[in-house]
Amino acid sequence: MMKLYGTPLCPDCVAAVKELDKKGIPYEYHDITGSTAELKAFLAIRDKEPLFDAVRAVGGIGIPCFVKEDGTVTLETADVLQRLILNISGSSQPEVFGCELFCCNKGFVCNISADAAFLYA
């Protein structure tokens, strides 16, 4: 099961939890401010992953932090939602729309780029 490291003190973490719950995506939540053990577990990931180099350079924490079932780490909620929804739906290709708005309220997850919006049902 995917792990989510965060804290209820962080608005981005709260939003990530809300979105995962809304989509029914399973995860283990690890509150890094809830116990020293959870904080140490997160710091062990943060200290070894190059993904956090830029975050540490600017004095950031690096949450929400997602550790996927295959062990890969990401800091992007949209990345987790897109990949998990594709896995759940069995689709190998997203539908492409000319949308420039977030459509989560319509049951889609959007990844807005400069060129296009990719909506995953």
C-alpha beads as a LAMMPS data file, in Angstrom:
LAMMPS data file: protein, C-alpha beads

121 atoms
120 bonds

1 atom types
1 bond types

-500.0 500.0 xlo xhi
-500.0 500.0 ylo yhi
-500.0 500.0 zlo zhi

Masses

1 110.0

Atoms # bond

1 1 1 0.000 0.000 0.000
2 1 1 1.177 3.517 -0.761
3 1 1 2.466 5.569 2.163
4 1 1 1.788 9.270 2.625
5 1 1 4.071 11.235 4.950
6 1 1 2.652 14.551 6.052
7 1 1 1.117 16.552 8.856
8 1 1 -2.297 18.071 9.498
9 1 1 -0.425 21.362 10.014
10 1 1 0.418 21.514 6.287
11 1 1 -2.322 22.754 3.912
12 1 1 -0.830 20.772 1.005
13 1 1 -0.931 17.573 3.082
14 1 1 -4.523 18.205 4.126
15 1 1 -5.482 18.764 0.468
16 1 1 -3.677 15.563 -0.585
17 1 1 -5.491 13.492 2.050
18 1 1 -8.812 15.006 1.005
19 1 1 -8.192 14.223 -2.669
20 1 1 -7.054 10.633 -2.028
21 1 1 -10.080 10.034 0.191
22 1 1 -12.400 11.606 -2.382
23 1 1 -11.057 9.260 -5.066
24 1 1 -11.144 6.231 -2.755
25 1 1 -7.429 5.592 -3.173
26 1 1 -5.957 3.534 -0.322
27 1 1 -2.890 4.755 1.566
28 1 1 -1.160 4.576 4.942
29 1 1 -0.957 8.001 6.546
30 1 1 2.160 8.788 8.581
31 1 1 1.864 11.984 10.629
32 1 1 5.438 13.257 10.968
33 1 1 4.379 15.617 13.748
34 1 1 2.498 12.906 15.628
35 1 1 5.476 10.932 16.880
36 1 1 9.236 10.871 16.834
37 1 1 9.174 7.445 15.151
38 1 1 7.137 8.795 12.205
39 1 1 9.415 11.823 11.886
40 1 1 12.524 9.598 11.883
41 1 1 11.013 7.329 9.222
42 1 1 10.325 10.353 7.012
43 1 1 13.781 11.850 7.594
44 1 1 15.402 8.534 6.611
45 1 1 13.632 8.802 3.239
46 1 1 14.330 12.523 2.906
47 1 1 18.023 12.155 3.681
48 1 1 18.673 9.468 1.043
49 1 1 16.428 10.525 -1.860
50 1 1 17.946 12.942 -4.414
51 1 1 14.397 14.167 -5.057
52 1 1 14.681 16.190 -1.851
53 1 1 17.949 17.971 -2.736
54 1 1 16.177 21.016 -4.178
55 1 1 13.672 21.045 -1.314
56 1 1 16.418 21.025 1.309
57 1 1 18.367 23.706 -0.592
58 1 1 15.543 26.202 -0.080
59 1 1 14.789 25.140 3.502
60 1 1 11.659 23.171 2.631
61 1 1 10.378 20.047 4.344
62 1 1 9.220 18.004 1.346
63 1 1 5.677 17.079 2.285
64 1 1 3.363 15.665 1.292
65 1 1 5.693 12.802 0.445
66 1 1 4.320 9.704 -1.260
67 1 1 6.118 6.369 -1.244
68 1 1 4.495 4.143 -3.829
69 1 1 4.186 0.374 -3.512
70 1 1 7.193 -0.099 -5.795
71 1 1 9.282 2.140 -3.502
72 1 1 9.439 5.166 -5.774
73 1 1 9.022 8.517 -4.072
74 1 1 7.181 11.574 -5.345
75 1 1 6.149 14.899 -3.892
76 1 1 3.355 15.434 -6.418
77 1 1 -0.226 14.573 -5.488
78 1 1 -1.279 14.791 -9.138
79 1 1 1.333 12.192 -10.110
80 1 1 0.006 9.753 -7.522
81 1 1 -3.613 10.285 -8.505
82 1 1 -2.960 9.899 -12.225
83 1 1 -0.908 6.746 -11.934
84 1 1 -3.220 5.082 -9.439
85 1 1 -6.363 5.932 -11.376
86 1 1 -4.822 4.561 -14.567
87 1 1 -3.915 1.371 -12.706
88 1 1 -7.408 1.078 -11.228
89 1 1 -9.165 1.716 -14.537
90 1 1 -6.851 -0.600 -16.463
91 1 1 -6.372 2.095 -19.092
92 1 1 -2.974 2.469 -20.663
93 1 1 -3.742 5.758 -22.386
94 1 1 -5.411 8.857 -21.004
95 1 1 -8.052 10.703 -22.924
96 1 1 -6.823 14.086 -24.106
97 1 1 -9.090 17.111 -23.953
98 1 1 -8.526 20.774 -24.719
99 1 1 -9.384 21.726 -21.163
100 1 1 -7.626 24.408 -19.161
101 1 1 -9.582 23.939 -15.932
102 1 1 -9.356 21.457 -13.098
103 1 1 -12.291 19.103 -13.503
104 1 1 -12.000 17.026 -10.335
105 1 1 -15.581 17.907 -9.485
106 1 1 -16.572 15.970 -12.621
107 1 1 -14.697 12.830 -11.589
108 1 1 -11.511 13.565 -13.498
109 1 1 -7.962 14.190 -12.393
110 1 1 -6.250 16.895 -14.415
111 1 1 -2.597 17.440 -15.185
112 1 1 -2.409 20.874 -16.717
113 1 1 0.656 21.536 -18.822
114 1 1 1.530 24.378 -21.151
115 1 1 0.422 22.305 -24.140
116 1 1 -2.599 20.287 -23.058
117 1 1 -4.691 18.948 -20.212
118 1 1 -4.774 15.223 -19.689
119 1 1 -7.901 13.990 -17.965
120 1 1 -8.004 10.543 -16.464
121 1 1 -11.445 9.079 -15.834

Bonds

1 1 1 2
2 1 2 3
3 1 3 4
4 1 4 5
5 1 5 6
6 1 6 7
7 1 7 8
8 1 8 9
9 1 9 10
10 1 10 11
11 1 11 12
12 1 12 13
13 1 13 14
14 1 14 15
15 1 15 16
16 1 16 17
17 1 17 18
18 1 18 19
19 1 19 20
20 1 20 21
21 1 21 22
22 1 22 23
23 1 23 24
24 1 24 25
25 1 25 26
26 1 26 27
27 1 27 28
28 1 28 29
29 1 29 30
30 1 30 31
31 1 31 32
32 1 32 33
33 1 33 34
34 1 34 35
35 1 35 36
36 1 36 37
37 1 37 38
38 1 38 39
39 1 39 40
40 1 40 41
41 1 41 42
42 1 42 43
43 1 43 44
44 1 44 45
45 1 45 46
46 1 46 47
47 1 47 48
48 1 48 49
49 1 49 50
50 1 50 51
51 1 51 52
52 1 52 53
53 1 53 54
54 1 54 55
55 1 55 56
56 1 56 57
57 1 57 58
58 1 58 59
59 1 59 60
60 1 60 61
61 1 61 62
62 1 62 63
63 1 63 64
64 1 64 65
65 1 65 66
66 1 66 67
67 1 67 68
68 1 68 69
69 1 69 70
70 1 70 71
71 1 71 72
72 1 72 73
73 1 73 74
74 1 74 75
75 1 75 76
76 1 76 77
77 1 77 78
78 1 78 79
79 1 79 80
80 1 80 81
81 1 81 82
82 1 82 83
83 1 83 84
84 1 84 85
85 1 85 86
86 1 86 87
87 1 87 88
88 1 88 89
89 1 89 90
90 1 90 91
91 1 91 92
92 1 92 93
93 1 93 94
94 1 94 95
95 1 95 96
96 1 96 97
97 1 97 98
98 1 98 99
99 1 99 100
100 1 100 101
101 1 101 102
102 1 102 103
103 1 103 104
104 1 104 105
105 1 105 106
106 1 106 107
107 1 107 108
108 1 108 109
109 1 109 110
110 1 110 111
111 1 111 112
112 1 112 113
113 1 113 114
114 1 114 115
115 1 115 116
116 1 116 117
117 1 117 118
118 1 118 119
119 1 119 120
120 1 120 121
